[in-house]
Structure formats: C-alpha cells, structure tokens
Amino acid sequence: VDELSNGAHGIPSMPNPTRNLASLAVENGVITATASALAAGATYILKPNADGSTWTVGGTCVKLGYCNA
C-alpha cells in the first residue's frame, strides 16, 4: 500500500476543491476527504488493513456527528 497515492496505479489525481470538499487525497493507501469551511474542515479517513480487505473509518467527522464509523 505504500505506493497507493493520487495519480499512481490507476488512482485519479487529486480533484479540484469544490464548495463542500476542500481535498480528497490518497496517501499510502489511506483515503482522506477534507470538508470545506462549510463543514468546519471535518475529515473522513478510510484506512485499509494490511491486505486491503477491510477498512477502518476515522476522522473528525465522526466526533462531530457528521458521519458514522
């Protein structure tokens, strides 16, 4: 998973920011979505296990009640 990042191995480049989404990044297989200021810059993070078969949900959006873990 170390090489699984935006623009590599068929993973799209980081999209342009939108009104609601500040960024969507893939770094070492971990996917992090960051909201714009409209949602206090909350993050939603998906982290794969070693073989990519399951994902752990995290980020500040869980604590803020914007998303479920």
mmCIF file as Biopython writes it, N, C-alpha, C and O atoms, coordinates in Angstrom:
data_model
#
loop_
_atom_site.group_PDB
_atom_site.id
_atom_site.type_symbol
_atom_site.label_atom_id
_atom_site.label_alt_id
_atom_site.label_comp_id
_atom_site.label_asym_id
_atom_site.label_entity_id
_atom_site.label_seq_id
_atom_site.pdbx_PDB_ins_code
_atom_site.Cartn_x
_atom_site.Cartn_y
_atom_site.Cartn_z
_atom_site.occupancy
_atom_site.B_iso_or_equiv
_atom_site.auth_seq_id
_atom_site.auth_asym_id
_atom_site.pdbx_PDB_model_num
ATOM 1   N N  . VAL A ? 1  ? 0.788   -1.204 0.000   1.0 0.0 1  A 1 
ATOM 2   C CA . VAL A ? 1  ? 0.000   0.000  0.000   1.0 0.0 1  A 1 
ATOM 3   C C  . VAL A ? 1  ? 0.836   1.278  0.000   1.0 0.0 1  A 1 
ATOM 4   O O  . VAL A ? 1  ? 0.289   2.366  -0.182  1.0 0.0 1  A 1 
ATOM 5   N N  . ASP A ? 2  ? 2.138   1.169  0.199   1.0 0.0 2  A 1 
ATOM 6   C CA . ASP A ? 2  ? 2.982   2.359  0.291   1.0 0.0 2  A 1 
ATOM 7   C C  . ASP A ? 2  ? 2.941   3.220  -0.963  1.0 0.0 2  A 1 
ATOM 8   O O  . ASP A ? 2  ? 3.101   4.437  -0.869  1.0 0.0 2  A 1 
ATOM 9   N N  . GLU A ? 3  ? 2.732   2.629  -2.124  1.0 0.0 3  A 1 
ATOM 10  C CA . GLU A ? 3  ? 2.757   3.386  -3.363  1.0 0.0 3  A 1 
ATOM 11  C C  . GLU A ? 3  ? 1.364   3.782  -3.839  1.0 0.0 3  A 1 
ATOM 12  O O  . GLU A ? 3  ? 1.225   4.360  -4.917  1.0 0.0 3  A 1 
ATOM 13  N N  . LEU A ? 4  ? 0.340   3.483  -3.061  1.0 0.0 4  A 1 
ATOM 14  C CA . LEU A ? 4  ? -1.022  3.797  -3.469  1.0 0.0 4  A 1 
ATOM 15  C C  . LEU A ? 4  ? -1.347  5.235  -3.096  1.0 0.0 4  A 1 
ATOM 16  O O  . LEU A ? 4  ? -1.764  5.533  -1.977  1.0 0.0 4  A 1 
ATOM 17  N N  . SER A ? 5  ? -1.143  6.118  -4.070  1.0 0.0 5  A 1 
ATOM 18  C CA . SER A ? 5  ? -1.354  7.548  -3.857  1.0 0.0 5  A 1 
ATOM 19  C C  . SER A ? 5  ? -2.011  8.155  -5.083  1.0 0.0 5  A 1 
ATOM 20  O O  . SER A ? 5  ? -2.048  7.532  -6.144  1.0 0.0 5  A 1 
ATOM 21  N N  . ASN A ? 6  ? -2.532  9.373  -4.944  1.0 0.0 6  A 1 
ATOM 22  C CA . ASN A ? 6  ? -3.152  10.071 -6.074  1.0 0.0 6  A 1 
ATOM 23  C C  . ASN A ? 6  ? -2.215  10.046 -7.281  1.0 0.0 6  A 1 
ATOM 24  O O  . ASN A ? 6  ? -1.023  10.326 -7.157  1.0 0.0 6  A 1 
ATOM 25  N N  . GLY A ? 7  ? -2.760  9.710  -8.439  1.0 0.0 7  A 1 
ATOM 26  C CA . GLY A ? 7  ? -2.011  9.727  -9.679  1.0 0.0 7  A 1 
ATOM 27  C C  . GLY A ? 7  ? -1.177  8.495  -9.947  1.0 0.0 7  A 1 
ATOM 28  O O  . GLY A ? 7  ? -0.457  8.465  -10.945 1.0 0.0 7  A 1 
ATOM 29  N N  . ALA A ? 8  ? -1.238  7.468  -9.102  1.0 0.0 8  A 1 
ATOM 30  C CA . ALA A ? 8  ? -0.451  6.243  -9.296  1.0 0.0 8  A 1 
ATOM 31  C C  . ALA A ? 8  ? -1.363  5.028  -9.330  1.0 0.0 8  A 1 
ATOM 32  O O  . ALA A ? 8  ? -2.387  4.992  -8.648  1.0 0.0 8  A 1 
ATOM 33  N N  . HIS A ? 9  ? -0.990  4.036  -10.124 1.0 0.0 9  A 1 
ATOM 34  C CA . HIS A ? 9  ? -1.692  2.748  -10.175 1.0 0.0 9  A 1 
ATOM 35  C C  . HIS A ? 9  ? -3.190  2.879  -10.461 1.0 0.0 9  A 1 
ATOM 36  O O  . HIS A ? 9  ? -3.997  2.135  -9.902  1.0 0.0 9  A 1 
ATOM 37  N N  . GLY A ? 10 ? -3.554  3.806  -11.314 1.0 0.0 10 A 1 
ATOM 38  C CA . GLY A ? 10 ? -4.947  3.974  -11.698 1.0 0.0 10 A 1 
ATOM 39  C C  . GLY A ? 10 ? -5.775  4.806  -10.730 1.0 0.0 10 A 1 
ATOM 40  O O  . GLY A ? 10 ? -6.969  5.002  -10.953 1.0 0.0 10 A 1 
ATOM 41  N N  . ILE A ? 11 ? -5.163  5.297  -9.663  1.0 0.0 11 A 1 
ATOM 42  C CA . ILE A ? 11 ? -5.875  6.171  -8.734  1.0 0.0 11 A 1 
ATOM 43  C C  . ILE A ? 11 ? -5.876  7.570  -9.341  1.0 0.0 11 A 1 
ATOM 44  O O  . ILE A ? 11 ? -4.814  8.083  -9.694  1.0 0.0 11 A 1 
ATOM 45  N N  . PRO A ? 12 ? -7.034  8.192  -9.469  1.0 0.0 12 A 1 
ATOM 46  C CA . PRO A ? 12 ? -7.095  9.527  -10.092 1.0 0.0 12 A 1 
ATOM 47  C C  . PRO A ? 12 ? -6.260  10.561 -9.335  1.0 0.0 12 A 1 
ATOM 48  O O  . PRO A ? 12 ? -5.980  10.410 -8.146  1.0 0.0 12 A 1 
ATOM 49  N N  . SER A ? 13 ? -5.880  11.592 -10.042 1.0 0.0 13 A 1 
ATOM 50  C CA . SER A ? 13 ? -5.212  12.723 -9.404  1.0 0.0 13 A 1 
ATOM 51  C C  . SER A ? 13 ? -6.167  13.369 -8.413  1.0 0.0 13 A 1 
ATOM 52  O O  . SER A ? 13 ? -7.379  13.163 -8.486  1.0 0.0 13 A 1 
ATOM 53  N N  . MET A ? 14 ? -5.624  14.147 -7.490  1.0 0.0 14 A 1 
ATOM 54  C CA . MET A ? 14 ? -6.464  14.823 -6.515  1.0 0.0 14 A 1 
ATOM 55  C C  . MET A ? 14 ? -7.420  15.765 -7.246  1.0 0.0 14 A 1 
ATOM 56  O O  . MET A ? 14 ? -6.983  16.572 -8.067  1.0 0.0 14 A 1 
ATOM 57  N N  . PRO A ? 15 ? -8.721  15.670 -6.956  1.0 0.0 15 A 1 
ATOM 58  C CA . PRO A ? 15 ? -9.680  16.548 -7.633  1.0 0.0 15 A 1 
ATOM 59  C C  . PRO A ? 15 ? -9.546  17.993 -7.165  1.0 0.0 15 A 1 
ATOM 60  O O  . PRO A ? 15 ? -8.989  18.269 -6.102  1.0 0.0 15 A 1 
ATOM 61  N N  . ASN A ? 16 ? -10.057 18.891 -7.965  1.0 0.0 16 A 1 
ATOM 62  C CA . ASN A ? 16 ? -10.091 20.299 -7.582  1.0 0.0 16 A 1 
ATOM 63  C C  . ASN A ? 16 ? -11.064 20.496 -6.430  1.0 0.0 16 A 1 
ATOM 64  O O  . ASN A ? 16 ? -12.065 19.785 -6.339  1.0 0.0 16 A 1 
ATOM 65  N N  . PRO A ? 17 ? -10.788 21.444 -5.557  1.0 0.0 17 A 1 
ATOM 66  C CA . PRO A ? 17 ? -11.714 21.725 -4.458  1.0 0.0 17 A 1 
ATOM 67  C C  . PRO A ? 17 ? -13.078 22.170 -4.995  1.0 0.0 17 A 1 
ATOM 68  O O  . PRO A ? 17 ? -13.182 22.731 -6.085  1.0 0.0 17 A 1 
ATOM 69  N N  . THR A ? 18 ? -14.103 21.907 -4.212  1.0 0.0 18 A 1 
ATOM 70  C CA . THR A ? 18 ? -15.463 22.338 -4.546  1.0 0.0 18 A 1 
ATOM 71  C C  . THR A ? 18 ? -15.999 23.154 -3.378  1.0 0.0 18 A 1 
ATOM 72  O O  . THR A ? 18 ? -15.281 23.427 -2.416  1.0 0.0 18 A 1 
ATOM 73  N N  . ARG A ? 19 ? -17.238 23.532 -3.469  1.0 0.0 19 A 1 
ATOM 74  C CA . ARG A ? 19 ? -17.866 24.308 -2.398  1.0 0.0 19 A 1 
ATOM 75  C C  . ARG A ? 19 ? -17.863 23.530 -1.076  1.0 0.0 19 A 1 
ATOM 76  O O  . ARG A ? 19 ? -17.692 24.124 -0.011  1.0 0.0 19 A 1 
ATOM 77  N N  . ASN A ? 20 ? -18.052 22.209 -1.138  1.0 0.0 20 A 1 
ATOM 78  C CA . ASN A ? 20 ? -18.155 21.385 0.062   1.0 0.0 20 A 1 
ATOM 79  C C  . ASN A ? 20 ? -16.913 20.558 0.376   1.0 0.0 20 A 1 
ATOM 80  O O  . ASN A ? 20 ? -16.719 20.143 1.519   1.0 0.0 20 A 1 
ATOM 81  N N  . LEU A ? 21 ? -16.076 20.316 -0.622  1.0 0.0 21 A 1 
ATOM 82  C CA . LEU A ? 21 ? -14.907 19.457 -0.451  1.0 0.0 21 A 1 
ATOM 83  C C  . LEU A ? 21 ? -13.629 20.253 -0.672  1.0 0.0 21 A 1 
ATOM 84  O O  . LEU A ? 21 ? -13.398 20.782 -1.760  1.0 0.0 21 A 1 
ATOM 85  N N  . ALA A ? 22 ? -12.801 20.336 0.361   1.0 0.0 22 A 1 
ATOM 86  C CA . ALA A ? 22 ? -11.529 21.051 0.236   1.0 0.0 22 A 1 
ATOM 87  C C  . ALA A ? 22 ? -10.492 20.179 -0.459  1.0 0.0 22 A 1 
ATOM 88  O O  . ALA A ? 22 ? -9.739  20.659 -1.306  1.0 0.0 22 A 1 
ATOM 89  N N  . SER A ? 23 ? -10.453 18.878 -0.094  1.0 0.0 23 A 1 
ATOM 90  C CA . SER A ? 23 ? -9.489  17.976 -0.727  1.0 0.0 23 A 1 
ATOM 91  C C  . SER A ? 23 ? -9.913  16.528 -0.565  1.0 0.0 23 A 1 
ATOM 92  O O  . SER A ? 23 ? -10.683 16.183 0.331   1.0 0.0 23 A 1 
ATOM 93  N N  . LEU A ? 24 ? -9.396  15.693 -1.448  1.0 0.0 24 A 1 
ATOM 94  C CA . LEU A ? 24 ? -9.604  14.247 -1.404  1.0 0.0 24 A 1 
ATOM 95  C C  . LEU A ? 24 ? -8.270  13.632 -1.781  1.0 0.0 24 A 1 
ATOM 96  O O  . LEU A ? 24 ? -7.881  13.639 -2.949  1.0 0.0 24 A 1 
ATOM 97  N N  . ALA A ? 25 ? -7.577  13.103 -0.793  1.0 0.0 25 A 1 
ATOM 98  C CA . ALA A ? 25 ? -6.217  12.628 -1.016  1.0 0.0 25 A 1 
ATOM 99  C C  . ALA A ? 25 ? -6.085  11.146 -0.701  1.0 0.0 25 A 1 
ATOM 100 O O  . ALA A ? 25 ? -6.735  10.623 0.205   1.0 0.0 25 A 1 
ATOM 101 N N  . VAL A ? 26 ? -5.227  10.481 -1.471  1.0 0.0 26 A 1 
ATOM 102 C CA . VAL A ? 26 ? -4.848  9.103  -1.203  1.0 0.0 26 A 1 
ATOM 103 C C  . VAL A ? 26 ? -3.353  9.125  -0.934  1.0 0.0 26 A 1 
ATOM 104 O O  . VAL A ? 26 ? -2.569  9.565  -1.774  1.0 0.0 26 A 1 
ATOM 105 N N  . GLU A ? 27 ? -2.963  8.650  0.235   1.0 0.0 27 A 1 
ATOM 106 C CA . GLU A ? 27 ? -1.557  8.637  0.629   1.0 0.0 27 A 1 
ATOM 107 C C  . GLU A ? 27 ? -1.260  7.303  1.295   1.0 0.0 27 A 1 
ATOM 108 O O  . GLU A ? 27 ? -1.812  6.992  2.351   1.0 0.0 27 A 1 
ATOM 109 N N  . ASN A ? 28 ? -0.388  6.517  0.677   1.0 0.0 28 A 1 
ATOM 110 C CA . ASN A ? 28 ? -0.045  5.195  1.199   1.0 0.0 28 A 1 
ATOM 111 C C  . ASN A ? 28 ? -1.281  4.328  1.431   1.0 0.0 28 A 1 
ATOM 112 O O  . ASN A ? 28 ? -1.331  3.559  2.391   1.0 0.0 28 A 1 
ATOM 113 N N  . GLY A ? 29 ? -2.274  4.452  0.556   1.0 0.0 29 A 1 
ATOM 114 C CA . GLY A ? 29 ? -3.485  3.649  0.643   1.0 0.0 29 A 1 
ATOM 115 C C  . GLY A ? 29 ? -4.556  4.215  1.548   1.0 0.0 29 A 1 
ATOM 116 O O  . GLY A ? 29 ? -5.680  3.711  1.547   1.0 0.0 29 A 1 
ATOM 117 N N  . VAL A ? 30 ? -4.251  5.241  2.318   1.0 0.0 30 A 1 
ATOM 118 C CA . VAL A ? 30 ? -5.217  5.873  3.219   1.0 0.0 30 A 1 
ATOM 119 C C  . VAL A ? 30 ? -5.927  6.988  2.455   1.0 0.0 30 A 1 
ATOM 120 O O  . VAL A ? 30 ? -5.282  7.859  1.870   1.0 0.0 30 A 1 
ATOM 121 N N  . ILE A ? 31 ? -7.255  6.955  2.464   1.0 0.0 31 A 1 
ATOM 122 C CA . ILE A ? 31 ? -8.060  7.948  1.761   1.0 0.0 31 A 1 
ATOM 123 C C  . ILE A ? 31 ? -8.559  8.969  2.780   1.0 0.0 31 A 1 
ATOM 124 O O  . ILE A ? 31 ? -9.194  8.613  3.773   1.0 0.0 31 A 1 
ATOM 125 N N  . THR A ? 32 ? -8.265  10.240 2.522   1.0 0.0 32 A 1 
ATOM 126 C CA . THR A ? 32 ? -8.696  11.307 3.424   1.0 0.0 32 A 1 
ATOM 127 C C  . THR A ? 32 ? -9.479  12.357 2.647   1.0 0.0 32 A 1 
ATOM 128 O O  . THR A ? 32 ? -8.961  12.985 1.724   1.0 0.0 32 A 1 
ATOM 129 N N  . ALA A ? 33 ? -10.732 12.533 3.037   1.0 0.0 33 A 1 
ATOM 130 C CA . ALA A ? 33 ? -11.568 13.593 2.481   1.0 0.0 33 A 1 
ATOM 131 C C  . ALA A ? 33 ? -11.643 14.692 3.525   1.0 0.0 33 A 1 
ATOM 132 O O  . ALA A ? 33 ? -11.922 14.432 4.695   1.0 0.0 33 A 1 
ATOM 133 N N  . THR A ? 34 ? -11.392 15.925 3.096   1.0 0.0 34 A 1 
ATOM 134 C CA . THR A ? 34 ? -11.456 17.061 3.998   1.0 0.0 34 A 1 
ATOM 135 C C  . THR A ? 34 ? -12.520 18.023 3.495   1.0 0.0 34 A 1 
ATOM 136 O O  . THR A ? 34 ? -12.481 18.469 2.348   1.0 0.0 34 A 1 
ATOM 137 N N  . ALA A ? 35 ? -13.459 18.334 4.360   1.0 0.0 35 A 1 
ATOM 138 C CA . ALA A ? 35 ? -14.552 19.236 4.001   1.0 0.0 35 A 1 
ATOM 139 C C  . ALA A ? 35 ? -14.053 20.670 3.940   1.0 0.0 35 A 1 
ATOM 140 O O  . ALA A ? 35 ? -13.017 21.015 4.508   1.0 0.0 35 A 1 
ATOM 141 N N  . SER A ? 36 ? -14.808 21.484 3.244   1.0 0.0 36 A 1 
ATOM 142 C CA . SER A ? 36 ? -14.517 22.920 3.196   1.0 0.0 36 A 1 
ATOM 143 C C  . SER A ? 36 ? -14.920 23.552 4.528   1.0 0.0 36 A 1 
ATOM 144 O O  . SER A ? 36 ? -15.369 22.862 5.444   1.0 0.0 36 A 1 
ATOM 145 N N  . ALA A ? 37 ? -14.755 24.848 4.620   1.0 0.0 37 A 1 
ATOM 146 C CA . ALA A ? 37 ? -15.119 25.578 5.838   1.0 0.0 37 A 1 
ATOM 147 C C  . ALA A ? 37 ? -16.610 25.445 6.160   1.0 0.0 37 A 1 
ATOM 148 O O  . ALA A ? 37 ? -17.006 25.605 7.314   1.0 0.0 37 A 1 
ATOM 149 N N  . LEU A ? 38 ? -17.448 25.152 5.143   1.0 0.0 38 A 1 
ATOM 150 C CA . LEU A ? 38 ? -18.886 24.987 5.392   1.0 0.0 38 A 1 
ATOM 151 C C  . LEU A ? 38 ? -19.177 23.881 6.395   1.0 0.0 38 A 1 
ATOM 152 O O  . LEU A ? 38 ? -20.194 23.919 7.087   1.0 0.0 38 A 1 
ATOM 153 N N  . ALA A ? 39 ? -18.279 22.885 6.476   1.0 0.0 39 A 1 
ATOM 154 C CA . ALA A ? 39 ? -18.425 21.790 7.443   1.0 0.0 39 A 1 
ATOM 155 C C  . ALA A ? 39 ? -17.230 21.772 8.394   1.0 0.0 39 A 1 
ATOM 156 O O  . ALA A ? 39 ? -16.788 20.712 8.836   1.0 0.0 39 A 1 
ATOM 157 N N  . ALA A ? 40 ? -16.726 22.936 8.694   1.0 0.0 40 A 1 
ATOM 158 C CA . ALA A ? 40 ? -15.658 23.116 9.683   1.0 0.0 40 A 1 
ATOM 159 C C  . ALA A ? 40 ? -14.372 22.362 9.347   1.0 0.0 40 A 1 
ATOM 160 O O  . ALA A ? 40 ? -13.588 22.046 10.242  1.0 0.0 40 A 1 
ATOM 161 N N  . GLY A ? 41 ? -14.149 22.072 8.067   1.0 0.0 41 A 1 
ATOM 162 C CA . GLY A ? 41 ? -12.925 21.377 7.679   1.0 0.0 41 A 1 
ATOM 163 C C  . GLY A ? 41 ? -12.852 19.955 8.206   1.0 0.0 41 A 1 
ATOM 164 O O  . GLY A ? 41 ? -11.763 19.400 8.355   1.0 0.0 41 A 1 
ATOM 165 N N  . ALA A ? 42 ? -14.010 19.358 8.490   1.0 0.0 42 A 1 
ATOM 166 C CA . ALA A ? 42 ? -14.051 17.998 9.038   1.0 0.0 42 A 1 
ATOM 167 C C  . ALA A ? 42 ? -13.363 17.015 8.084   1.0 0.0 42 A 1 
ATOM 168 O O  . ALA A ? 42 ? -13.372 17.197 6.867   1.0 0.0 42 A 1 
ATOM 169 N N  . THR A ? 43 ? -12.772 15.978 8.664   1.0 0.0 43 A 1 
ATOM 170 C CA . THR A ? 43 ? -12.114 14.952 7.860   1.0 0.0 43 A 1 
ATOM 171 C C  . THR A ? 43 ? -12.852 13.630 7.971   1.0 0.0 43 A 1 
ATOM 172 O O  . THR A ? 43 ? -13.463 13.323 8.994   1.0 0.0 43 A 1 
ATOM 173 N N  . TYR A ? 44 ? -12.783 12.853 6.893   1.0 0.0 44 A 1 
ATOM 174 C CA . TYR A ? 44 ? -13.311 11.490 6.842   1.0 0.0 44 A 1 
ATOM 175 C C  . TYR A ? 44 ? -12.163 10.648 6.318   1.0 0.0 44 A 1 
ATOM 176 O O  . TYR A ? 44 ? -11.708 10.843 5.191   1.0 0.0 44 A 1 
ATOM 177 N N  . ILE A ? 45 ? -11.690 9.706  7.134   1.0 0.0 45 A 1 
ATOM 178 C CA . ILE A ? 45 ? -10.489 8.946  6.796   1.0 0.0 45 A 1 
ATOM 179 C C  . ILE A ? 45 ? -10.820 7.459  6.716   1.0 0.0 45 A 1 
ATOM 180 O O  . ILE A ? 45 ? -11.417 6.894  7.633   1.0 0.0 45 A 1 
ATOM 181 N N  . LEU A ? 46 ? -10.424 6.834  5.606   1.0 0.0 46 A 1 
ATOM 182 C CA . LEU A ? 46 ? -10.562 5.393  5.411   1.0 0.0 46 A 1 
ATOM 183 C C  . LEU A ? 46 ? -9.166  4.798  5.371   1.0 0.0 46 A 1 
ATOM 184 O O  . LEU A ? 46 ? -8.352  5.154  4.519   1.0 0.0 46 A 1 
ATOM 185 N N  . LYS A ? 47 ? -8.893  3.885  6.302   1.0 0.0 47 A 1 
ATOM 186 C CA . LYS A ? 47 ? -7.576  3.264  6.385   1.0 0.0 47 A 1 
ATOM 187 C C  . LYS A ? 47 ? -7.722  1.757  6.183   1.0 0.0 47 A 1 
ATOM 188 O O  . LYS A ? 47 ? -8.440  1.097  6.934   1.0 0.0 47 A 1 
ATOM 189 N N  . PRO A ? 48 ? -7.033  1.201  5.156   1.0 0.0 48 A 1 
ATOM 190 C CA . PRO A ? 48 ? -7.150  -0.232 4.899   1.0 0.0 48 A 1 
ATOM 191 C C  . PRO A ? 48 ? -6.299  -1.048 5.863   1.0 0.0 48 A 1 
ATOM 192 O O  . PRO A ? 48 ? -5.308  -0.564 6.409   1.0 0.0 48 A 1 
ATOM 193 N N  . ASN A ? 49 ? -6.717  -2.314 6.060   1.0 0.0 49 A 1 
ATOM 194 C CA . ASN A ? 49 ? -5.843  -3.213 6.805   1.0 0.0 49 A 1 
ATOM 195 C C  . ASN A ? 49 ? -4.717  -3.653 5.872   1.0 0.0 49 A 1 
ATOM 196 O O  . ASN A ? 49 ? -4.638  -3.170 4.742   1.0 0.0 49 A 1 
ATOM 197 N N  . ALA A ? 50 ? -3.859  -4.544 6.309   1.0 0.0 50 A 1 
ATOM 198 C CA . ALA A ? 50 ? -2.658  -4.925 5.560   1.0 0.0 50 A 1 
ATOM 199 C C  . ALA A ? 50 ? -2.958  -5.471 4.168   1.0 0.0 50 A 1 
ATOM 200 O O  . ALA A ? 50 ? -2.195  -5.217 3.236   1.0 0.0 50 A 1 
ATOM 201 N N  . ASP A ? 51 ? -4.058  -6.220 4.004   1.0 0.0 51 A 1 
ATOM 202 C CA . ASP A ? 51 ? -4.345  -6.787 2.679   1.0 0.0 51 A 1 
ATOM 203 C C  . ASP A ? 51 ? -5.454  -6.042 1.935   1.0 0.0 51 A 1 
ATOM 204 O O  . ASP A ? 51 ? -5.844  -6.453 0.842   1.0 0.0 51 A 1 
ATOM 205 N N  . GLY A ? 52 ? -5.964  -4.955 2.513   1.0 0.0 52 A 1 
ATOM 206 C CA . GLY A ? 52 ? -6.977  -4.135 1.853   1.0 0.0 52 A 1 
ATOM 207 C C  . GLY A ? 52 ? -8.371  -4.731 1.867   1.0 0.0 52 A 1 
ATOM 208 O O  . GLY A ? 52 ? -9.242  -4.274 1.127   1.0 0.0 52 A 1 
ATOM 209 N N  . SER A ? 53 ? -8.602  -5.743 2.696   1.0 0.0 53 A 1 
ATOM 210 C CA . SER A ? 53 ? -9.919  -6.387 2.699   1.0 0.0 53 A 1 
ATOM 211 C C  . SER A ? 53 ? -10.928 -5.708 3.624   1.0 0.0 53 A 1 
ATOM 212 O O  . SER A ? 53 ? -12.134 -5.875 3.444   1.0 0.0 53 A 1 
ATOM 213 N N  . THR A ? 54 ? -10.457 -4.952 4.600   1.0 0.0 54 A 1 
ATOM 214 C CA . THR A ? 54 ? -11.351 -4.211 5.484   1.0 0.0 54 A 1 
ATOM 215 C C  . THR A ? 54 ? -10.796 -2.803 5.689   1.0 0.0 54 A 1 
ATOM 216 O O  . THR A ? 54 ? -9.605  -2.555 5.498   1.0 0.0 54 A 1 
ATOM 217 N N  . TRP A ? 55 ? -11.668 -1.901 6.075   1.0 0.0 55 A 1 
ATOM 218 C CA . TRP A ? 55 ? -11.300 -0.501 6.250   1.0 0.0 55 A 1 
ATOM 219 C C  . TRP A ? 55 ? -11.721 -0.015 7.624   1.0 0.0 55 A 1 
ATOM 220 O O  . TRP A ? 55 ? -12.770 -0.411 8.134   1.0 0.0 55 A 1 
ATOM 221 N N  . THR A ? 56 ? -10.917 0.831  8.219   1.0 0.0 56 A 1 
ATOM 222 C CA . THR A ? 56 ? -11.250 1.496  9.465   1.0 0.0 56 A 1 
ATOM 223 C C  . THR A ? 56 ? -11.667 2.921  9.122   1.0 0.0 56 A 1 
ATOM 224 O O  . THR A ? 56 ? -10.986 3.609  8.362   1.0 0.0 56 A 1 
ATOM 225 N N  . VAL A ? 57 ? -12.787 3.357  9.684   1.0 0.0 57 A 1 
ATOM 226 C CA . VAL A ? 57 ? -13.288 4.708  9.446   1.0 0.0 57 A 1 
ATOM 227 C C  . VAL A ? 57 ? -12.874 5.591  10.614  1.0 0.0 57 A 1 
ATOM 228 O O  . VAL A ? 57 ? -13.007 5.208  11.777  1.0 0.0 57 A 1 
ATOM 229 N N  . GLY A ? 58 ? -12.375 6.768  10.291  1.0 0.0 58 A 1 
ATOM 230 C CA . GLY A ? 58 ? -11.983 7.716  11.326  1.0 0.0 58 A 1 
ATOM 231 C C  . GLY A ? 58 ? -12.111 9.136  10.819  1.0 0.0 58 A 1 
ATOM 232 O O  . GLY A ? 58 ? -12.716 9.397  9.779   1.0 0.0 58 A 1 
ATOM 233 N N  . GLY A ? 59 ? -11.535 10.031 11.565  1.0 0.0 59 A 1 
ATOM 234 C CA . GLY A ? 59 ? -11.564 11.444 11.192  1.0 0.0 59 A 1 
ATOM 235 C C  . GLY A ? 59 ? -12.416 12.253 12.134  1.0 0.0 59 A 1 
ATOM 236 O O  . GLY A ? 59 ? -13.142 11.707 12.965  1.0 0.0 59 A 1 
ATOM 237 N N  . THR A ? 60 ? -12.324 13.547 11.997  1.0 0.0 60 A 1 
ATOM 238 C CA . THR A ? 60 ? -13.065 14.435 12.884  1.0 0.0 60 A 1 
ATOM 239 C C  . THR A ? 60 ? -14.561 14.443 12.606  1.0 0.0 60 A 1 
ATOM 240 O O  . THR A ? 60 ? -15.338 14.855 13.467  1.0 0.0 60 A 1 
ATOM 241 N N  . CYS A ? 61 ? -14.985 13.999 11.423  1.0 0.0 61 A 1 
ATOM 242 C CA . CYS A ? 61 ? -16.420 13.989 11.122  1.0 0.0 61 A 1 
ATOM 243 C C  . CYS A ? 61 ? -17.176 13.039 12.038  1.0 0.0 61 A 1 
ATOM 244 O O  . CYS A ? 61 ? -18.349 13.271 12.329  1.0 0.0 61 A 1 
ATOM 245 N N  . VAL A ? 62 ? -16.524 11.971 12.501  1.0 0.0 62 A 1 
ATOM 246 C CA . VAL A ? 62 ? -17.167 11.028 13.415  1.0 0.0 62 A 1 
ATOM 247 C C  . VAL A ? 62 ? -17.432 11.728 14.749  1.0 0.0 62 A 1 
ATOM 248 O O  . VAL A ? 62 ? -18.540 11.648 15.280  1.0 0.0 62 A 1 
ATOM 249 N N  . LYS A ? 63 ? -16.432 12.408 15.287  1.0 0.0 63 A 1 
ATOM 250 C CA . LYS A ? 63 ? -16.586 13.114 16.561  1.0 0.0 63 A 1 
ATOM 251 C C  . LYS A ? 63 ? -17.609 14.241 16.477  1.0 0.0 63 A 1 
ATOM 252 O O  . LYS A ? 63 ? -18.320 14.520 17.443  1.0 0.0 63 A 1 
ATOM 253 N N  . LEU A ? 64 ? -17.679 14.895 15.300  1.0 0.0 64 A 1 
ATOM 254 C CA . LEU A ? 64 ? -18.623 15.987 15.117  1.0 0.0 64 A 1 
ATOM 255 C C  . LEU A ? 64 ? -20.043 15.510 14.820  1.0 0.0 64 A 1 
ATOM 256 O O  . LEU A ? 64 ? -20.977 16.312 14.814  1.0 0.0 64 A 1 
ATOM 257 N N  . GLY A ? 65 ? -20.211 14.207 14.573  1.0 0.0 65 A 1 
ATOM 258 C CA . GLY A ? 65 ? -21.526 13.650 14.295  1.0 0.0 65 A 1 
ATOM 259 C C  . GLY A ? 65 ? -21.964 13.811 12.845  1.0 0.0 65 A 1 
ATOM 260 O O  . GLY A ? 65 ? -23.139 13.615 12.533  1.0 0.0 65 A 1 
ATOM 261 N N  . TYR A ? 66 ? -21.037 14.167 11.949  1.0 0.0 66 A 1 
ATOM 262 C CA . TYR A ? 66 ? -21.360 14.322 10.531  1.0 0.0 66 A 1 
ATOM 263 C C  . TYR A ? 66 ? -21.377 12.989 9.787   1.0 0.0 66 A 1 
ATOM 264 O O  . TYR A ? 66 ? -22.006 12.884 8.734   1.0 0.0 66 A 1 
ATOM 265 N N  . CYS A ? 67 ? -20.698 11.971 10.315  1.0 0.0 67 A 1 
ATOM 266 C CA . CYS A ? 67 ? -20.631 10.662 9.645   1.0 0.0 67 A 1 
ATOM 267 C C  . CYS A ? 67 ? -20.536 9.567  10.702  1.0 0.0 67 A 1 
ATOM 268 O O  . CYS A ? 67 ? -20.307 9.840  11.880  1.0 0.0 67 A 1 
ATOM 269 N N  . ASN A ? 68 ? -20.714 8.336  10.266  1.0 0.0 68 A 1 
ATOM 270 C CA . ASN A ? 68 ? -20.672 7.183  11.166  1.0 0.0 68 A 1 
ATOM 271 C C  . ASN A ? 68 ? -19.376 6.409  10.983  1.0 0.0 68 A 1 
ATOM 272 O O  . ASN A ? 68 ? -18.821 6.354  9.885   1.0 0.0 68 A 1 
ATOM 273 N N  . ALA A ? 69 ? -18.907 5.823  12.050  1.0 0.0 69 A 1 
ATOM 274 C CA . ALA A ? 69 ? -17.702 4.989  11.987  1.0 0.0 69 A 1 
ATOM 275 C C  . ALA A ? 69 ? -18.067 3.583  11.579  1.0 0.0 69 A 1 
ATOM 276 O O  . ALA A ? 69 ? -17.190 2.725  11.468  1.0 0.0 69 A 1 
#
